[in-house]
Amino acid sequence: MREDMSTVVCVKGEEEEPGEKLSQDEIISRTKQVIQGLDALKQEHHAILDGLLGTLRCLKRDDEEGGVPAVEEKSHMIRKSLEMLELGLSEAQVMMALSAHLSSVESEKQKLRAQVRRLCQENQWLRDELAGTQQKLQKSEQSVAQLEEEKKHLEFMNQLKKYDQDLSPSEEKDSDSSKENLDDLFPDDHDDQAQGIQPSHGSAAAAAAQQGGYEIPARLRTLHNLVIQYASQGRYEVAVPLCKQALEDLEKTSGHDHPDVATMLNILALVYRDQNKYKEAANLLNDALAIREKTLGRDHPAVAATLNNLAVLYGKRGKYKEAEPLCKRALEIREKVLGKEHPDVAKQLNNLALLCQNQGKYEEVEYYYMRALEIYQTKLGPDDPNVAKTKNNLASCYLKQGKFKQAETLYKEILTRAHEREFGSVDGENKPIWMHAEEREEQSKGKQKDGSPFGEYGGWYKACKVDSPTVTTTLKNLGALYKRQGKFEAAETLEEAAVRSRKQRVADVLGEPEAREKQRSRESLTPDTVKYESGPDGGEEQA
């Protein structure tokens, strides 16, 4: 028993402290040592048990009853100890089997880790390949985009060359007739109030002189003509890309802050304005204004042209208060550069008067119209169409204030002047239309209404073509005024004359194919809103 106890103490002595951490290999090694110790104890216990059993048999034979219980008790203790040893050995075997399983699991884990590393390497390689392919694709797309831009530019230049080749010698001599600067691209409306004044056509040099020496650059003139041609036909899907392509080319060659870029921005803005894209047009005009002020100076005629275009745009949108200071600044520039008696100053005065009229500032309106009228009569003569149009505008201002007598006088002056140019001085036999109308009114009041055919009043209605459409508008306005005064017969006479004048004018226009096409394009571009006088640039002013 002493040996047994010494063996157990030896095994326990080899156990580590509870807080010590052991590695897997150390646990396995020590477990094997425990198994060996338990095996040895088991053998010793079996030997002791066999000895006790032999002693017990001997005692039973010798009938020594006193020693039997003690031996049996020892035998029982030895058996219990053997059972504990068997349990310990079984547990140790389980731990060994678990250790073997963990070893196999660890082996599989290492294999899986190796596979993961290999997959990560392959994934990184695929990522590198994908990045390289994407870079090649991006370079290819850039090359394709550049080639497409070059193709568009070549097609654009080829189209310009074809257009130049198609120009006839007469068109080359008269640049304004081919340009149709403002009136044909963005014509004034000639509504019942005749609110706009249409600039006269002339040579490019005359147009430049009227603007204080500013003219569309030569390299943009062909493009300008082409844009006007497409816009007059309503082909904005062609006109707008042409402008954008030219603008992009100009910015590449000359930079953004160049006067030619401002000219192109102005042209594109007026095309947008004609499409009622007012926001886009305003942004472009503001950009053009900033460029021109920076490169040409704040008092350059081109700055005045852009200011006027912007003011007209705001006027079309009903923003009269915002438009008025722009228009006034354009007027100051033109007075400073061109002189206070220049016809362009009169045009600017007309625009300013229209803006004030829409705000009810009638005293200013009368002042501006009277001043413009004086300039036109002095510089262009009493027979210039602008004189009649300005009188018509001033008469409409009088009507809005209830000054019917002054308005009537102006209307009669317009019709009398048109009659005198066509048929000579007025006398008892050679009377203008308004006199015939008032005579007819007097006859109707005397209950002797004249039943003579309309033509027997003479050829006066032919004079309506002279200042067309201003005279026609004047006939309508004076007719409306007669109605207000209760002169219905006189009003009917003037209205019939206006209808005949328009029919005759349309018949004359439709007689020539070119004129017919021009009339059709102008009518298609004429909106039903109050218009302002325009000036000479690619749309509203000579940009």
Solvent accessible surface area in square Angstrom, and as a share of the most:
residue,aa,sasa,rsa
1,M,115,0.51
2,R,215,0.78
3,E,124,0.56
4,D,5,0.02
5,M,116,0.52
6,S,64,0.42
7,T,29,0.17
8,V,46,0.26
9,V,94,0.54
10,C,76,0.46
11,V,25,0.15
12,K,130,0.55
13,G,63,0.60
14,E,91,0.41
15,E,115,0.51
16,E,67,0.30
17,E,130,0.58
18,P,134,0.84
19,G,72,0.70
20,E,84,0.37
21,K,193,0.82
22,L,58,0.29
23,S,60,0.38
24,Q,85,0.38
25,D,110,0.57
26,E,79,0.36
27,I,74,0.38
28,I,36,0.18
29,S,54,0.35
30,R,76,0.28
31,T,13,0.07
32,K,97,0.41
33,Q,89,0.40
34,V,53,0.30
35,I,22,0.11
36,Q,127,0.57
37,G,13,0.13
38,L,25,0.13
39,D,61,0.32
40,A,47,0.36
41,L,4,0.02
42,K,47,0.20
43,Q,119,0.53
44,E,54,0.24
45,H,11,0.05
46,H,74,0.33
47,A,65,0.50
48,I,41,0.21
49,L,19,0.09
50,D,92,0.48
51,G,42,0.41
52,L,28,0.14
53,L,50,0.25
54,G,21,0.21
55,T,62,0.36
56,L,20,0.10
57,R,137,0.50
58,C,58,0.35
59,L,25,0.13
60,K,113,0.48
61,R,168,0.61
62,D,94,0.49
63,D,112,0.58
64,E,88,0.39
65,E,142,0.64
66,G,74,0.71
67,G,28,0.27
68,V,26,0.15
69,P,84,0.53
70,A,54,0.42
71,V,16,0.09
72,E,79,0.36
73,E,110,0.50
74,K,109,0.46
75,S,3,0.02
76,H,108,0.48
77,M,106,0.47
78,I,4,0.02
79,R,107,0.39
80,K,114,0.48
81,S,35,0.22
82,L,16,0.08
83,E,117,0.53
84,M,130,0.58
85,L,15,0.07
86,E,74,0.33
87,L,98,0.49
88,G,20,0.19
89,L,19,0.10
90,S,61,0.39
91,E,97,0.44
92,A,6,0.05
93,Q,101,0.45
94,V,100,0.58
95,M,92,0.41
96,M,47,0.21
97,A,65,0.51
98,L,98,0.49
99,S,13,0.09
100,A,66,0.51
101,H,110,0.49
102,L,84,0.42
103,S,56,0.36
104,S,57,0.37
105,V,71,0.41
106,E,83,0.37
107,S,55,0.35
108,E,96,0.43
109,K,87,0.37
110,Q,83,0.37
111,K,117,0.49
112,L,105,0.52
113,R,109,0.40
114,A,46,0.36
115,Q,89,0.40
116,V,84,0.48
117,R,140,0.51
118,R,124,0.45
119,L,98,0.49
120,C,79,0.47
121,Q,128,0.57
122,E,80,0.36
123,N,73,0.37
124,Q,100,0.44
125,W,150,0.53
126,L,102,0.51
127,R,149,0.54
128,D,83,0.43
129,E,90,0.40
130,L,106,0.53
131,A,48,0.37
132,G,26,0.25
133,T,82,0.48
134,Q,102,0.45
135,Q,113,0.50
136,K,147,0.62
137,L,105,0.52
138,Q,105,0.47
139,K,136,0.58
140,S,58,0.38
141,E,101,0.45
142,Q,109,0.48
143,S,56,0.36
144,V,81,0.47
145,A,53,0.41
146,Q,113,0.50
147,L,114,0.57
148,E,92,0.41
149,E,65,0.29
150,E,83,0.37
151,K,122,0.52
152,K,109,0.46
153,H,65,0.29
154,L,120,0.60
155,E,94,0.42
156,F,16,0.07
157,M,73,0.33
158,N,74,0.38
159,Q,64,0.28
160,L,22,0.11
161,K,121,0.51
162,K,114,0.48
163,Y,32,0.12
164,D,59,0.30
165,Q,142,0.63
166,D,114,0.59
167,L,37,0.18
168,S,41,0.27
169,P,96,0.61
170,S,76,0.49
171,E,69,0.31
172,E,108,0.48
173,K,176,0.75
174,D,60,0.31
175,S,23,0.15
176,D,5,0.03
177,S,59,0.38
178,S,23,0.15
179,K,1,0.00
180,E,41,0.19
181,N,8,0.04
182,L,2,0.01
183,D,3,0.01
184,D,2,0.01
185,L,0,0.00
186,F,6,0.03
187,P,4,0.03
188,D,4,0.02
189,D,3,0.02
190,H,52,0.23
191,D,50,0.26
192,D,79,0.41
193,Q,61,0.27
194,A,4,0.03
195,Q,4,0.02
196,G,1,0.01
197,I,0,0.00
198,Q,32,0.14
199,P,9,0.06
200,S,74,0.48
201,H,97,0.43
202,G,33,0.31
203,S,58,0.38
204,A,17,0.13
205,A,75,0.58
206,A,43,0.33
207,A,11,0.08
208,A,12,0.09
209,A,64,0.50
210,Q,50,0.22
211,Q,12,0.05
212,G,34,0.33
213,G,59,0.56
214,Y,23,0.09
215,E,56,0.25
216,I,1,0.01
217,P,32,0.20
218,A,75,0.58
219,R,126,0.46
220,L,6,0.03
221,R,65,0.24
222,T,32,0.19
223,L,6,0.03
224,H,0,0.00
225,N,10,0.05
226,L,4,0.02
227,V,0,0.00
228,I,1,0.01
229,Q,70,0.31
230,Y,20,0.07
231,A,0,0.00
232,S,12,0.08
233,Q,85,0.38
234,G,36,0.35
235,R,103,0.38
236,Y,40,0.15
237,E,122,0.55
238,V,33,0.19
239,A,0,0.00
240,V,18,0.10
241,P,70,0.44
242,L,11,0.06
243,C,0,0.00
244,K,102,0.43
245,Q,24,0.11
246,A,6,0.04
247,L,23,0.12
248,E,63,0.28
249,D,29,0.15
250,L,10,0.05
251,E,62,0.28
252,K,141,0.60
253,T,106,0.62
254,S,38,0.25
255,G,30,0.29
256,H,78,0.35
257,D,68,0.35
258,H,56,0.25
259,P,33,0.21
260,D,13,0.07
261,V,0,0.00
262,A,0,0.00
263,T,0,0.00
264,M,1,0.00
265,L,4,0.02
266,N,0,0.00
267,I,1,0.00
268,L,5,0.02
269,A,0,0.00
270,L,0,0.00
271,V,0,0.00
272,Y,22,0.08
273,R,11,0.04
274,D,34,0.18
275,Q,50,0.22
276,N,105,0.54
277,K,84,0.36
278,Y,55,0.21
279,K,144,0.61
280,E,78,0.35
281,A,0,0.00
282,A,9,0.07
283,N,89,0.46
284,L,31,0.15
285,L,0,0.00
286,N,66,0.34
287,D,47,0.24
288,A,0,0.00
289,L,20,0.10
290,A,57,0.44
291,I,4,0.02
292,R,0,0.00
293,E,39,0.17
294,K,145,0.61
295,T,52,0.30
296,L,54,0.27
297,G,30,0.28
298,R,143,0.52
299,D,65,0.34
300,H,48,0.21
301,P,15,0.10
302,A,1,0.00
303,V,0,0.00
304,A,0,0.00
305,A,4,0.03
306,T,0,0.00
307,L,0,0.00
308,N,0,0.00
309,N,0,0.00
310,L,3,0.02
311,A,2,0.02
312,V,5,0.03
313,L,0,0.00
314,Y,37,0.14
315,G,3,0.03
316,K,43,0.18
317,R,88,0.32
318,G,41,0.39
319,K,75,0.32
320,Y,56,0.21
321,K,159,0.67
322,E,89,0.40
323,A,0,0.00
324,E,12,0.05
325,P,78,0.49
326,L,35,0.17
327,C,0,0.00
328,K,75,0.32
329,R,56,0.20
330,A,0,0.00
331,L,15,0.07
332,E,110,0.50
333,I,6,0.03
334,R,12,0.05
335,E,32,0.14
336,K,147,0.62
337,V,62,0.35
338,L,33,0.16
339,G,30,0.29
340,K,127,0.54
341,E,85,0.38
342,H,37,0.17
343,P,20,0.13
344,D,1,0.01
345,V,0,0.00
346,A,0,0.00
347,K,10,0.04
348,Q,0,0.00
349,L,0,0.00
350,N,0,0.00
351,N,5,0.03
352,L,1,0.01
353,A,0,0.00
354,L,1,0.01
355,L,3,0.02
356,C,0,0.00
357,Q,7,0.03
358,N,53,0.27
359,Q,47,0.21
360,G,38,0.37
361,K,72,0.31
362,Y,62,0.24
363,E,152,0.68
364,E,63,0.28
365,V,0,0.00
366,E,35,0.16
367,Y,127,0.48
368,Y,23,0.09
369,Y,0,0.00
370,M,99,0.44
371,R,46,0.17
372,A,0,0.00
373,L,15,0.07
374,E,111,0.50
375,I,1,0.01
376,Y,0,0.00
377,Q,69,0.31
378,T,95,0.55
379,K,106,0.45
380,L,72,0.36
381,G,20,0.19
382,P,74,0.47
383,D,57,0.30
384,D,27,0.14
385,P,64,0.40
386,N,5,0.03
387,V,5,0.03
388,A,11,0.09
389,K,15,0.07
390,T,0,0.00
391,K,27,0.11
392,N,0,0.00
393,N,0,0.00
394,L,1,0.00
395,A,0,0.00
396,S,0,0.00
397,C,0,0.00
398,Y,26,0.10
399,L,37,0.18
400,K,104,0.44
401,Q,56,0.25
402,G,38,0.36
403,K,68,0.29
404,F,62,0.26
405,K,144,0.61
406,Q,82,0.36
407,A,0,0.00
408,E,10,0.05
409,T,65,0.38
410,L,18,0.09
411,Y,0,0.00
412,K,34,0.15
413,E,67,0.30
414,I,4,0.02
415,L,6,0.03
416,T,30,0.17
417,R,90,0.33
418,A,2,0.01
419,H,8,0.04
420,E,56,0.25
421,R,79,0.29
422,E,85,0.38
423,F,75,0.31
424,G,32,0.31
425,S,90,0.58
426,V,43,0.25
427,D,83,0.43
428,G,56,0.54
429,E,170,0.76
430,N,33,0.17
431,K,50,0.21
432,P,0,0.00
433,I,9,0.05
434,W,36,0.13
435,M,56,0.25
436,H,25,0.11
437,A,0,0.00
438,E,43,0.19
439,E,62,0.28
440,R,33,0.12
441,E,11,0.05
442,E,113,0.51
443,Q,71,0.31
444,S,32,0.20
445,K,125,0.53
446,G,48,0.46
447,K,184,0.78
448,Q,142,0.63
449,K,122,0.52
450,D,37,0.19
451,G,78,0.75
452,S,44,0.28
453,P,87,0.55
454,F,18,0.07
455,G,44,0.42
456,E,123,0.55
457,Y,31,0.12
458,G,35,0.34
459,G,29,0.28
460,W,8,0.03
461,Y,48,0.18
462,K,100,0.42
463,A,5,0.04
464,C,3,0.02
465,K,72,0.31
466,V,56,0.32
467,D,13,0.07
468,S,32,0.21
469,P,31,0.19
470,T,3,0.02
471,V,3,0.01
472,T,6,0.04
473,T,6,0.04
474,T,0,0.00
475,L,0,0.00
476,K,80,0.34
477,N,7,0.04
478,L,0,0.00
479,G,0,0.00
480,A,59,0.46
481,L,2,0.01
482,Y,0,0.00
483,K,95,0.40
484,R,160,0.58
485,Q,70,0.31
486,G,35,0.33
487,K,53,0.23
488,F,132,0.55
489,E,19,0.08
490,A,0,0.00
491,A,0,0.00
492,E,92,0.41
493,T,1,0.01
494,L,0,0.00
495,E,61,0.27
496,E,63,0.28
497,A,0,0.00
498,A,2,0.01
499,V,76,0.44
500,R,85,0.31
501,S,1,0.00
502,R,115,0.42
503,K,142,0.60
504,Q,68,0.30
505,R,40,0.15
506,V,45,0.26
507,A,59,0.46
508,D,70,0.36
509,V,32,0.19
510,L,81,0.40
511,G,59,0.57
512,E,107,0.48
513,P,91,0.57
514,E,149,0.67
515,A,28,0.22
516,R,82,0.30
517,E,82,0.37
518,K,84,0.36
519,Q,43,0.19
520,R,134,0.49
521,S,13,0.08
522,R,45,0.16
523,E,89,0.40
524,S,83,0.54
525,L,14,0.07
526,T,53,0.31
527,P,56,0.35
528,D,150,0.78
529,T,80,0.47
530,V,62,0.36
531,K,15,0.07
532,Y,7,0.03
533,E,0,0.00
534,S,2,0.01
535,G,2,0.02
536,P,11,0.07
537,D,0,0.00
538,G,0,0.00
539,G,0,0.00
540,E,5,0.02
541,E,2,0.01
542,Q,2,0.01
543,A,0,0.00
